[in-house]
Amino acid sequence: MLGKSVPVFCYHAVCEEDGHSPATFASHLDMMLEMGFKTITADHLYEICMGRKPIDDKYVVLTFDDCHISNWINVVPMLEERGMTGVFFAVSDFIGQGKIRNRADVPQMLSMRESFIKALSENDNSQFMNEAELKSLVHDRGMEVYAHTCRHQGCFKDFRFKGNFSADSHWSTWGVYRKFNSELPTYDYGSAFAYNGYWPQFRKGKVTFKRRSDDERREFIRDDFKRCLDKIKKINGSRRQFFCWPWGDFDNLGMKEAAAAGFCGTFTLERSANMLGTDPMRINRIGVGTSKDAAWIKQRLHMYSNEASAMLCFKFFTKRNDIGKVLYITDTEKLSGGSRQLINSARAMLQAGVGVVAVLRPDSKLIPELEEMGVEVVILDDFKNMLTAAGFLSSVIEEHQVDVVHTYHNRAVKIGCIAKGLSLLGGRKFKLFFNRGVIYKPNPLAPLFSLIGNGYICNSAKSREVLLKHFVLPKRAQVVYNSFVGGGRKPKRSAETSIIYVGNEGHAKGPDVYIKAVDRLLAQDKCEGVRFIAVGMEDLSAYRDIASASTLERIECPGYIPHEEVVKLLASSHIYVMSSRQESMPNTLLEAFECGLAAICTKAGGTAELIRDGVNGLLCEVEDSEALAKSMKRLIEDSELRSEMGRLNRRIVRSFMSSTAKAQALLKVYSSLPGDKPQTALPDIDRLIRK
């Protein structure tokens, strides 16, 4: 004989204003009675789960979350009329004082959403049952009242953008921000009891977000449970206390705190059987939508009053898009441009409260800086044996509970893809992204890689455009600009006007184009008092055929110097020149912006995405050394223009390429789901310039 189960229904407001008419609710109750079901209390259900009472009849539990005033005015009379009982979960901070009300005392009943907004933003609790009414439920009417937290606190659980704060925003937004401001962004919401969440921090009129730590959430839960439980105990006087999770969301951390607080059982919105052996800390419930009729109730009673069908029609809660730890992996040991961005991405995540793990070679030059920042560095000796490396990566992902893997450089891409495949065999599920900071032709397997993982993160729209031309799907290529963290001090310029090139001697960087431009400039003007610097060049003898000996003597070549020295040289210069033939979005451009330099650049790659010709820099055609020379002469002679360009560029990099901006952009991509639009928007430089 098949075992029995106890269905538990979850209601909220029951009123026309909330779309759940009292007439429909009455039909639900009548259907339950017609089918021979009897309502029981949470305490009775607990005894059944613990094996102290049998399911010796057709039982059902009716629960009502939030204790909207409609529960008192509409629900309670209908339950009493039919000899039925209910279990009510109250939000303790919304429990006001006052007399017991009747219908005439509630002239305007608001929807559940409007009621929450008024309570959270105005401390107006009139749309919720007051203390006298709740006590009457328990002591006069034989019902139960238990805890539903202090404020039903929500949070931004991830960075899936939902638009700016508006009258249409989810009501929990008023509990996150407390005060309405249409310029504030909103994101996907979740329960603050189940998700650490990203919390707004205001400084100098700007808002940033930081992920709460496990310890901070634990402290918040403990405080909330204590305050809520203290208040509810004074109302119900019960020796056994129960709790209802907001939105039905929970996790192990919250569940342990609920048990430690003294709750004997908690109600979720999972679906399965409630019977002997059911964990009372995870009592299953069936949410009743406003459109559900009596026929739907009848069907659910059949399904969930039978052990076998109730377990077959299960629905378990899984935390989604909860990004707590990111892993960065690269096989390069050099401090290249990509490596520098790995470091900056790690810094951005740490500042946002997200944990970071880095998988690196033992000889990697990234290790000291990453460890100093607080990154957990894991050494992988052999990147060449990809299957072994992928197995190692999988074990690191599992051990460190990694949610997102972000690869840098080609070999790491392949290792990540194999590890993703291994995860299908039972390993930890994770998202996989590939960094793309170049505009040359990608690996022919790039479209396949993007489908195995979650796609590419490009550092310019131009880089993304190249991927799309090689058959990577648009939704699998997103744009996140590089970031740069400056010293914060106003740069000290040298007395001489300094023009600086930062790159290397590779053909793509166009060092010869820069030398030709300097040669042409000096052929027209002696440029007394002007310094020409070429960082990354060591021996100029190879350029004797394209420039005069006197020109080569004027160009200072410090060679390859540490990054800190490069930044110091930029900070003491006046004009930055990028003469590249091929680029995506060079780090040195952002570093020059941060140092307040005017920029002269070829239109290579994504450079034009950040420069408005004549406004914050000057743009020249690729290979056009004559145009570069003219541009240098113009800015040498117009100190006011180059100073204004430098001021704009500093504002641009601090507004759009800061660690905070990168953290939010990366988290938006990491949080994205398959149906979301890819992030492709360019920085709104024009708006910044107009200010």
C-alpha positions in Angstrom: 0.0 0.0 0.0 1.3 3.4 -1.0 2.2 5.7 1.9 0.5 9.0 2.6 2.0 12.5 2.5 0.7 15.9 3.9 0.4 18.6 1.3 1.4 22.1 2.5 0.0 25.1 0.6 1.6 28.6 0.6 -0.6 31.7 0.3 0.2 35.4 0.6 -2.3 38.2 0.3 -5.9 37.2 -0.4 -7.7 40.2 -1.8 -8.8 41.7 -5.1 -6.0 44.3 -4.9 -3.4 41.6 -5.1 -5.1 39.6 -7.8 -6.1 36.7 -5.5 -9.8 37.1 -5.0 -11.5 35.9 -1.7 -14.0 34.0 -3.8 -11.3 32.0 -5.5 -9.7 31.3 -2.1 -13.1 30.2 -0.7 -13.4 27.7 -3.6 -10.0 26.3 -2.7 -11.1 25.7 0.9 -14.4 24.1 -0.3 -12.5 21.8 -2.6 -10.3 20.6 0.3 -13.3 19.9 2.4 -15.2 18.2 -0.5 -12.2 15.9 -0.9 -12.2 15.1 2.8 -9.1 16.9 3.8 -8.6 18.3 7.3 -6.3 21.1 8.2 -3.6 20.5 10.8 -1.1 22.8 12.5 2.7 23.1 11.9 3.1 21.5 15.3 1.1 18.5 14.3 3.0 18.1 11.0 6.3 18.2 13.0 5.1 15.3 15.1 4.3 13.4 11.9 7.7 14.0 10.5 9.3 12.9 13.7 7.3 9.7 13.8 5.3 10.6 16.9 2.0 10.8 15.1 0.7 8.8 12.2 -0.9 10.1 9.0 -4.2 8.5 9.9 -6.4 10.8 7.9 -6.3 13.1 4.8 -4.4 16.1 6.2 -3.4 19.4 4.7 -1.5 22.4 6.1 -2.4 26.0 5.0 0.3 28.6 5.4 0.1 32.3 4.9 3.4 34.3 4.5 3.9 37.9 5.5 0.6 38.4 7.4 -1.0 40.9 5.1 -4.0 42.6 6.5 -6.2 40.7 4.0 -5.3 37.5 6.0 -7.1 39.0 9.0 -10.0 40.6 7.2 -10.7 37.9 4.5 -8.9 34.6 5.3 -9.5 34.1 9.0 -13.3 34.4 8.9 -13.4 31.9 6.0 -11.2 29.5 7.9 -13.3 29.8 11.1 -16.5 29.4 9.1 -15.3 26.0 7.8 -13.7 24.8 11.0 -10.2 25.0 9.5 -6.9 26.3 10.8 -4.0 28.2 9.3 -0.3 28.8 10.0 0.7 32.5 9.7 4.3 33.7 9.3 4.9 37.3 10.4 7.6 39.8 9.4 8.4 41.0 12.9 9.5 44.6 12.1 6.1 45.1 10.3 4.1 44.2 13.4 2.6 47.5 14.6 0.5 48.4 17.7 -3.1 49.2 17.8 -6.6 47.7 18.3 -8.0 44.8 16.5 -9.4 46.0 13.2 -12.5 45.1 11.2 -13.2 45.8 7.5 -14.4 49.4 8.2 -11.0 50.2 9.8 -9.1 49.3 6.6 -10.6 51.7 4.1 -7.9 51.1 1.5 -6.3 47.7 1.1 -3.1 47.7 -1.0 -1.4 44.9 -3.0 1.4 42.9 -1.4 4.0 44.8 -3.4 2.7 48.2 -2.4 2.4 47.2 1.2 6.1 46.1 1.3 7.2 49.3 -0.3 5.3 51.5 2.2 6.7 49.4 5.1 10.3 49.5 3.9 10.4 53.1 2.7 8.0 54.9 5.0 7.8 52.6 8.0 4.1 52.4 7.4 3.0 49.0 8.7 -0.7 49.5 8.4 -1.1 46.9 5.6 0.1 44.1 7.9 -1.5 42.5 10.9 -0.7 44.2 14.1 0.3 42.6 17.5 -3.2 42.5 18.8 -4.5 40.7 15.8 -1.7 38.2 15.8 -2.2 37.5 19.5 -5.9 37.0 18.8 -5.1 34.5 16.1 -3.2 32.4 18.6 -5.2 32.8 21.8 -8.7 33.3 20.6 -8.9 31.5 17.2 -6.7 28.4 17.6 -4.3 29.4 14.8 -0.5 29.5 14.8 1.8 32.4 14.3 5.6 32.0 13.6 8.6 33.9 12.4 9.3 35.1 8.8 12.4 37.3 9.6 12.5 40.9 10.7 12.2 42.7 7.3 12.1 40.0 4.7 15.5 41.4 3.6 16.4 41.0 -0.1 19.7 41.6 -1.8 21.2 41.9 -5.2 22.3 38.3 -5.7 24.3 38.9 -8.9 25.0 41.6 -11.5 22.3 40.9 -14.0 21.2 44.5 -14.7 17.5 45.1 -14.3 17.4 48.8 -15.1 17.7 51.9 -13.0 15.7 52.2 -9.8 12.1 53.1 -10.7 8.5 52.7 -9.6 8.5 49.4 -11.4 11.5 47.9 -9.6 11.0 44.8 -7.4 9.8 45.9 -4.0 12.9 44.4 -2.3 14.9 47.2 -3.9 13.5 49.6 -1.3 15.0 47.4 1.4 18.4 47.4 -0.3 18.7 51.2 -0.9 16.2 52.5 1.7 15.7 55.7 -0.3 14.4 56.1 -3.8 16.9 57.5 -6.4 16.2 57.0 -10.1 19.9 57.1 -10.9 20.8 54.0 -8.9 21.1 50.7 -10.8 19.2 47.6 -9.8 20.1 43.9 -10.3 18.6 40.5 -10.0 17.3 40.0 -6.5 17.4 37.1 -4.0 17.1 36.4 -0.3 19.7 38.0 1.9 19.4 34.9 4.1 20.5 32.6 1.3 22.8 34.8 -0.8 25.7 36.9 0.4 24.7 39.5 -2.1 26.3 42.7 -3.5 25.6 45.7 -1.3 25.7 49.4 -2.2 28.4 51.5 -0.7 28.2 55.3 -1.1 31.1 57.6 -1.3 31.3 61.1 -2.7 27.9 60.7 -4.4 28.9 57.5 -6.2 27.7 54.0 -5.5 29.9 50.9 -5.7 29.0 47.4 -4.6 30.8 44.8 -2.5 29.9 41.2 -1.9 29.2 40.3 1.7 31.4 37.6 3.2 30.0 34.4 4.8 30.9 35.7 8.2 29.0 39.0 7.6 25.9 37.1 6.4 26.1 34.8 9.4 26.2 37.8 11.7 23.3 39.3 9.9 21.2 36.1 10.2 22.0 35.6 13.9 20.9 39.2 14.7 17.8 38.9 12.6 16.8 35.5 14.0 17.3 36.7 17.6 15.2 39.9 17.2 12.5 38.2 15.2 12.2 35.2 17.5 12.1 37.3 20.6 9.2 39.2 19.3 7.3 36.2 17.9 7.7 34.3 21.2 5.9 37.1 23.1 3.0 36.6 20.7 2.7 32.9 20.4 4.1 31.7 23.7 4.9 28.4 22.1 7.7 26.1 23.3 8.2 24.9 19.7 9.1 27.6 17.1 9.0 27.4 13.3 10.4 29.6 10.6 9.5 30.4 7.0 12.4 31.2 4.5 11.8 34.4 2.5 11.1 33.3 -1.1 11.8 29.8 0.1 15.5 30.3 -0.4 18.1 28.8 2.0 21.5 27.2 2.1 23.6 25.2 4.5 24.9 28.3 6.3 21.4 29.7 6.9 20.0 26.3 7.9 22.7 25.8 10.5 21.9 29.2 12.0 18.2 28.4 12.0 18.8 25.3 14.1 21.2 27.2 16.4 18.6 29.9 16.9 16.2 27.3 18.3 13.8 26.7 15.4 12.5 23.2 15.4 11.4 23.3 11.7 11.6 25.6 8.7 9.3 25.9 5.7 10.7 26.1 2.2 9.2 26.2 -1.3 10.7 22.9 -2.3 8.2 20.3 -3.4 8.2 16.7 -2.3 6.5 14.4 0.3 5.9 15.5 3.9 5.8 12.3 6.0 7.6 10.1 8.5 11.3 10.8 8.0 10.9 14.2 6.3 13.5 16.5 7.8 11.4 19.1 9.7 14.1 21.7 8.8 13.1 21.3 5.2 9.3 21.1 5.1 8.0 21.1 1.5 5.4 23.6 0.3 3.4 24.3 -2.8 3.2 27.9 -3.8 -0.3 29.0 -4.8 -0.3 31.6 -7.6 -3.1 34.2 -8.0 -4.5 32.5 -11.1 -4.9 29.0 -9.6 -8.4 27.7 -9.4 -10.1 24.9 -7.4 -9.4 22.4 -10.1 -5.6 23.1 -9.7 -5.9 22.6 -6.0 -7.7 19.3 -6.5 -4.9 18.1 -8.8 -2.2 19.2 -6.3 -4.0 17.5 -3.4 -4.0 14.2 -5.4 -0.3 14.6 -6.3 1.1 15.6 -2.9 -1.1 13.5 -0.6 0.5 10.4 -2.0 4.1 9.6 -1.0 5.1 8.2 -4.4 3.6 10.9 -6.6 4.8 13.6 -4.2 8.4 12.4 -4.4 8.1 12.0 -8.1 6.9 15.6 -8.6 9.8 17.0 -6.6 11.3 20.5 -6.9 14.4 21.2 -5.0 15.9 24.7 -4.5 19.3 25.4 -5.9 21.3 28.6 -5.4 21.9 30.0 -8.8 24.4 32.5 -10.0 26.0 32.8 -6.6 29.5 33.8 -7.5 31.8 33.6 -4.5 35.1 32.6 -6.1 36.8 33.2 -9.4 39.8 31.3 -10.8 42.3 32.8 -13.2 44.7 30.6 -15.1 47.6 31.3 -17.5 50.5 29.3 -18.7 52.7 32.4 -19.4 55.4 33.3 -16.9 55.9 36.8 -18.4 54.4 40.1 -17.2 52.8 40.8 -20.6 49.7 43.0 -21.3 47.4 40.0 -20.8 49.1 39.1 -17.5 48.8 42.7 -16.3 45.0 42.5 -17.0 44.8 39.2 -15.1 46.4 41.0 -12.1 44.0 43.9 -12.5 41.0 41.6 -12.8 42.0 39.7 -9.6 42.4 43.1 -7.8 38.9 44.1 -9.0 37.3 40.9 -7.8 39.0 41.1 -4.4 37.9 44.7 -3.9 34.3 43.6 -4.8 34.5 40.9 -2.0 34.9 37.9 -4.4 37.5 35.3 -3.6 40.3 34.7 -6.2 42.4 31.7 -7.0 45.2 31.8 -9.6 46.7 28.7 -11.3 50.2 29.6 -12.5 53.5 28.1 -13.6 56.1 27.9 -10.8 58.3 30.4 -12.6 55.5 32.9 -13.1 56.5 36.5 -12.5 52.8 37.2 -11.5 53.1 35.2 -8.2 54.6 37.9 -5.9 52.1 40.6 -6.8 49.1 38.3 -6.7 50.1 36.8 -3.3 50.6 40.2 -1.9 47.1 41.1 -2.9 45.7 38.1 -1.1 45.1 35.8 -4.1 45.3 32.0 -3.4 48.1 30.9 -5.8 48.2 27.3 -6.9 51.2 26.0 -8.9 50.7 23.8 -11.9 54.1 22.4 -13.1 53.0 20.9 -16.4 50.8 22.9 -18.8 51.8 20.8 -21.8 50.1 17.6 -20.8 46.7 19.0 -21.2 44.7 16.0 -20.0 46.7 15.9 -16.8 46.6 19.6 -16.4 42.8 19.6 -16.9 42.4 16.9 -14.2 44.5 19.1 -11.9 42.4 22.1 -12.7 39.2 20.2 -11.9 40.6 19.2 -8.5 41.5 22.8 -7.7 38.0 23.9 -8.8 36.4 21.3 -6.5 38.7 21.9 -3.6 38.4 25.7 -3.7 34.7 25.7 -4.6 35.3 27.8 -7.7 32.3 29.3 -9.5 33.9 30.9 -12.5 37.1 30.0 -14.4 38.6 32.8 -16.6 41.5 31.8 -18.8 44.3 33.9 -20.2 46.4 32.7 -23.2 45.7 29.8 -25.6 46.9 26.7 -23.7 44.8 27.6 -20.7 41.8 27.8 -23.0 42.2 24.2 -24.0 42.8 23.0 -20.5 39.7 24.9 -19.3 37.6 23.2 -22.0 38.8 19.8 -21.1 38.1 20.5 -17.4 34.6 21.7 -18.4 34.0 18.3 -20.0 35.3 16.5 -16.9 32.8 18.5 -14.8 30.0 16.8 -16.7 31.2 13.5 -15.2 30.3 14.6 -11.7 32.7 17.4 -10.9 31.7 20.9 -9.6 29.7 22.9 -12.1 31.4 26.2 -13.1 31.3 28.9 -15.7 34.2 29.2 -18.2 35.3 32.3 -20.0 38.3 33.0 -22.2 40.1 36.4 -22.3 40.6 38.0 -25.7 42.9 41.0 -25.9 44.1 40.8 -29.6 42.6 41.3 -33.0 44.5 38.8 -35.1 42.8 35.7 -36.5 41.7 33.4 -33.7 42.2 29.7 -33.4 40.0 27.8 -35.9 38.4 26.0 -33.0 37.3 29.3 -31.3 33.6 28.8 -32.1 33.8 25.4 -30.6 35.6 26.7 -27.5 33.0 29.3 -27.0 30.2 26.7 -27.0 32.0 24.4 -24.6 32.6 27.3 -22.2 30.5 30.4 -21.7 32.3 32.5 -24.3 34.9 35.2 -24.8 35.6 38.4 -22.8 37.1 40.9 -25.2 38.9 44.1 -24.2 37.5 46.1 -27.1 34.6 46.1 -29.5 37.1 45.6 -32.3 38.4 42.5 -30.8 34.9 41.1 -30.5 34.2 42.1 -34.1 37.1 39.8 -35.2 35.7 36.9 -33.3 32.3 37.3 -34.9 33.9 37.3 -38.4 35.3 33.9 -37.5 31.9 32.4 -36.6 31.8 32.9 -32.8 28.2 33.5 -32.0 27.4 37.1 -30.9 26.0 36.0 -27.6 29.3 34.2 -26.8 31.5 37.3 -27.1 31.2 40.1 -24.6 33.2 43.3 -24.0 34.9 44.3 -20.8 37.5 47.1 -21.1 40.9 46.8 -19.4 41.4 48.6 -16.1 44.3 50.5 -14.6 44.9 51.5 -11.0 47.0 54.7 -10.6 48.7 56.1 -7.6 46.0 58.7 -7.2 48.4 61.6 -7.1 48.5 64.4 -9.5 51.5 63.7 -11.9 54.6 65.9 -11.7 55.6 66.9 -15.2 59.2 67.5 -16.2 60.2 71.0 -17.2 60.8 69.8 -20.8 58.0 68.8 -23.0 58.2 65.0 -23.2 56.8 62.8 -25.9 56.8 59.1 -25.0 56.3 55.8 -26.9 55.8 52.6 -24.9 55.9 49.3 -26.6 58.5 47.0 -28.0 60.4 46.5 -31.3 57.8 44.2 -32.8 56.4 45.1 -36.2 52.8 45.3 -34.9 53.7 48.1 -32.4 55.1 50.3 -35.2 58.4 51.4 -33.6 59.7 52.4 -37.0 56.6 54.5 -37.6 57.3 56.4 -34.4 61.0 57.0 -35.3 60.0 58.1 -38.8 57.5 60.6 -37.3 60.2 62.0 -35.0 62.6 62.3 -37.9 60.1 64.2 -40.0 59.3 66.5 -37.1 62.9 67.3 -36.4 63.5 67.9 -40.1 61.0 70.7 -39.9 61.7 72.0 -36.4 64.6 71.6 -34.0 62.1 71.1 -31.1 64.5 72.6 -28.6 63.5 71.7 -25.0 61.6 68.6 -26.2 62.4 65.1 -25.1 61.6 62.0 -27.2 61.5 58.7 -25.3 61.0 55.2 -26.6 60.4 52.6 -23.8 60.9 49.1 -25.0 63.6 49.9 -27.5 67.3 49.2 -26.8 69.4 49.5 -30.0 68.3 52.1 -32.6 71.1 51.2 -35.0 68.7 49.0 -36.9 66.8 52.2 -37.9 69.7 54.0 -39.5 68.1 53.6 -42.9 64.9 55.4 -42.0 66.1 58.2 -39.7 69.1 60.5 -39.5 71.8 59.9 -37.0 70.9 63.2 -35.2 67.3 62.0 -34.8 68.4 58.7 -33.4 70.6 60.5 -30.9 67.6 62.6 -29.7 65.5 59.5 -28.9 66.1 58.2 -25.3 65.9 54.4 -25.1 65.6 53.1 -21.5 64.9 49.6 -22.9 62.7 47.1 -21.1 62.2 48.5 -17.6 59.9 47.4 -14.7 56.2 48.4 -14.9 56.5 50.8 -12.0 59.3 52.7 -13.9 57.2 52.8 -17.0 54.4 54.5 -15.1 56.8 57.0 -13.5 58.1 57.9 -17.0 54.5 58.3 -18.2 53.6 60.5 -15.2 56.5 62.9 -16.0 55.7 63.1 -19.7 53.2 65.3 -21.6 52.3 63.5 -24.8 51.7 59.7 -25.4 52.2 58.3 -28.9 50.9 55.0 -30.1 52.2 54.2 -33.6 50.9 50.6 -33.8 49.9 48.8 -36.9 47.8 46.3 -34.9 46.2 46.7 -31.5 43.1 45.8 -29.5 43.2 48.0 -26.4 46.8 48.6 -25.1 47.3 48.8 -21.4 49.8 51.7 -22.0 47.0 53.8 -23.4 45.0 53.5 -20.2 48.2 54.1 -18.2 48.8 57.3 -20.2 45.2 58.4 -19.6 45.6 57.9 -15.9 48.8 60.0 -15.9 46.9 62.8 -17.6 48.6 62.7 -21.0 47.3 63.9 -24.3 47.3 60.9 -26.7 48.3 60.7 -30.4 47.3 57.3 -31.8 47.0 55.4 -35.0 43.5 54.1 -35.7 44.6 50.6 -35.0 42.2 48.2 -33.3 39.9 49.6 -30.6 41.8 52.8 -30.0 39.2 55.0 -31.6 36.7 53.6 -29.1 38.3 55.8 -26.4 39.6 58.8 -28.4 37.5 61.5 -29.9 39.8 63.2 -32.5 40.6 66.7 -31.5 38.9 66.4 -28.1 40.9 64.0 -25.9 43.5 63.0 -28.4 44.5 63.0 -32.1 43.9 60.1 -34.4 46.1 59.3 -37.5 45.9 56.6 -40.1 48.0 53.5 -39.6 51.5 53.9 -41.1 51.0 57.6 -41.5 54.2 59.0 -39.9 53.7 62.4 -41.5 50.3 62.8 -39.7 51.9 61.6 -36.5 54.6 64.3 -36.9 52.1 67.0 -37.5 50.1 65.9 -34.5 53.1 66.0 -32.3 54.0 69.5 -33.5 50.5 70.7 -32.8 50.5 69.5 -29.2 54.0 70.7 -28.5 52.9 74.2 -29.5 49.5 74.1 -27.8 50.1 73.4 -24.1 46.5 74.4 -23.2 45.0 71.9 -25.6 47.2 69.0 -24.4 46.5 69.9 -20.8 42.7 69.8 -21.4 43.1 66.5 -23.3 45.0 65.1 -20.3 42.4 66.2 -17.8 39.6 64.5 -19.9 41.6 61.3 -20.3 42.1 61.1 -16.6 38.4 61.4 -16.0 37.7 58.8 -18.7 40.0 56.1 -17.2 38.8 56.9 -13.6 35.1 56.7 -14.7 35.2 53.7 -17.0 38.5 51.8 -16.4 38.8 51.8 -12.6 38.9 48.6 -10.5 35.3 49.3 -9.5 34.1 49.7 -13.1 36.0 46.5 -14.1 34.6 44.5 -11.2 31.0 45.5 -12.1 31.6 44.8 -15.8 33.2 41.4 -15.1 30.5 40.4 -12.6 27.8 41.3 -15.1 29.4 38.9 -17.6 30.1 36.2 -15.0 26.5 36.5 -13.9 25.0 36.3 -17.4 22.7 33.5 -18.4 22.3 31.9 -21.9 19.2 34.0 -22.7 20.8 37.4 -21.7 22.0 39.9 -24.2 25.8 40.1 -24.4 27.6 43.0 -22.9 28.8 45.1 -25.9 28.2 48.7 -24.9 31.1 51.2 -25.3 32.0 53.6 -22.5 29.8 56.7 -22.9 32.7 59.0 -23.3 30.7 61.7 -25.1 28.4 62.1 -22.1 31.5 62.5 -19.8 33.0 65.1 -22.2 29.8 67.1 -22.2 29.8 67.5 -18.4 
